[in-house]
Amino acid sequence: MIPTLTETQISAALRRFEHPVYTELPPDLVKKPHRAAAVLVPLVNWDNEWHLLFTRRTDRVETHKSQVSFPGGAADPEDKSPEDTALRETEEEIGVRRSDVRVLGRLGEMITITNFHVTPVVGVIPWPYAFTVHTVEVGRVFTMPLAWLADARNRHEFIRPETGHTVITYIPFDGELLWGATARMTVNLLKALEHAPGM
């Protein structure tokens, strides 16, 4: 079962799973160049059960206002890798020191409707943690159990008419709606974990 996987098993699953690049737009609508970005897909172990940690963005940010997301953002010139970007942004947004994150691997890259080329970086954050939230960008920090996210009865898909791409959306959890690119990254993680050693 996913809740009992070790960090070693999760890391091995991420290495062995094929991670294709996914784009939210049809080829004729994709604009280049894309802006490089990265997010941290943060796992926390709460009472021996894996949870994913999310943020809800405020309505004052430039893009994806009031949406549930992973901490992250656009790459800076000094960032040497997607891991650098994801860890820097996570520290800026919710105060998690990069030295406190154990990076386990990456998920498939994604080109979003807003023209970001996003690399999801999977890492473990110690729990509980004293977050320092940047309240201009982040309205809330919360978790969802990985077992609940893995239950297909809690999510569904629909076609977005203006782009023709398939959108994944979850039913609300604790008043929060997980959908879009963040939901797809979540499902990609779950698919990868199905390939964990011993599963």
N, C-alpha and C positions, 0 to 999 in steps of 0.2 A: 504493500500500500504506500502511496505517495507520502503520507504524513510520517512514515518511519524511515525514510531514506536518509542516509548519512551525507555529509558534505562531500565525501570522496565519491559516493555513488552519483550525486548530482553533477559533480564536475566531469566524471567519466561519461555520463549521459550527454552532456553538452558537447563533448568532444566527438562522440560517435554519431550524433544526429546530423543529418544534412540540413543546412539552413539556407534555403533559396532566398534571394532578394525579392521582396514583395512591394508592389507599387499600388497605391490607392487610385491611380488615374490610368485611363487607357493611353496607349502609346502616343496617340495624336495630340493629347492634352498635356503630356509631360514636358515641363520646361527645364532647360539646362542653362547654366550650371546649377546644380543643387547646392544648398548650404549644408555643410557637414554639421551633424549634431549627435549627441549620445544621451542615453538615459541610464540610470541605475535601476535594475529590476531587483529590489531589495527583499531578501528572504529574512525572516526572523523566526526563531524557534521559541514558541510560547507554550509552556506546559507540554513539552515533548511533541508538539504538533507544528508543522510548518505553516506560516502565514506569509502572504505578500503584503508589503507596506506600500501604501499609495498616498498621494496628496490630492487635495482639491484646490485647483487654481482659483485665484480671486478674479473679480470682474475688472481688475485694473491692469491686467497683463495684456500684451499686444495681441497674442494669438491664443486660441483654445480657452477662452474665458470661461470660468466657473466649471471647467471639466475635470473629471478624475484623471489623474496622470501619474506617471512615475517621475521622481525628481530627475531633472536633466535640462539640457538646453543646447544652444549653438556652441560650436567649437570656437575657442579663442586661438589666435596665432601662436601663443606659447604652449598650447596643448600638444604633447608629443604623440598622443594616441587617443582613441575613443575612451579608454579607461581613465585617462587624465581628465577628459571633458566631463565624463559622468561623475567622477568623484569630486571634482572641483564644484560642479553645479549642485551636487547633493549637499556639500558643505555650505555653500552659499544660501541654499534654499531652506534647509532644515537643520543645519548645524552639526551634521554627522562628520566627524573628523575622518579624513581619508585613511589614516592609520588604523581606524577601528573597523574598516570594511575588509572582509576576506573575499577577494574576487575569485569566482569559480569558473567563469567562462563567458561566452557571448551567445546571443541568439541571432537569427537571420536579420540582415539589414532591411530597412523599410524606407520607401520614398513616400512621403505624406502629401496630402492634398495641398498643404501649405508650402510644398517644395523643399522640405528638409530631407536630407539623407541621414536617417537615424540608425545608429548602432546601439542595440540594447546590450548592456553589460550586467551579468548576473552576479550578485554578491550577497554575503551574509552580514547582517548588522547585529551586534549584541543586543540582547533584550532582557530587561527593559532598558530604555535609553532616554537620556535627558536631552530632548530636542530643543534647538533654538531656532524658532520659525521666523523666516523673513516674511512678515505679514503683508507686505505689498504684493508678493507673488503667491503666497500659500495661505489658504483659508483654513485648512484642516489637514492633519496627519492621522491616518487610521490604517487598520489592517483588515484583511479578509482571509479566512482559512483556506489553505490550498485545497483541502478536501471538498469544501463547498464550491470552489471555483472549478474543480475537476468534474463536478456533477453536471452532466449535459442537460439535465432538466432545468438548470438555473440560467441557461442562456439560449438564445436563438439567433438566426441570421435573416437579413433582408437585403434586397437590392436597392441601392441608392440610385434613383432615376437619373439624376443629373450627371453621374459619372459612370453608372453601370457596374460599379464594383460592389462586392458583397460586404456588408457591415455586420460585425458581431456585436451583440448587445446582451448584457446580463440583466436579470431582474434586479430591482433595487436591493441593496444590502445595507442595513443600518442607515437608510435614507440616502445612500450614495448610488449613482448610476454609472456603472463601468461599461464603456462602449468604445467603438472606433479603434484607432491605432493601438491604444493601451490594452483594450480587450484582446486584440489580435496577438499582441506580444505575449499576453498572459496565456492564451491558448497555445501559442508556439512553444512556450516553456513547458506546458503540460504535455504536449506531444513529445517533446524531447525527453521528458522524465519517464515516459513509457518505455524508453530504451535504456533505462538505468540498469546496471548489472543486478541480476537477481529478480528483475521484474518479469 
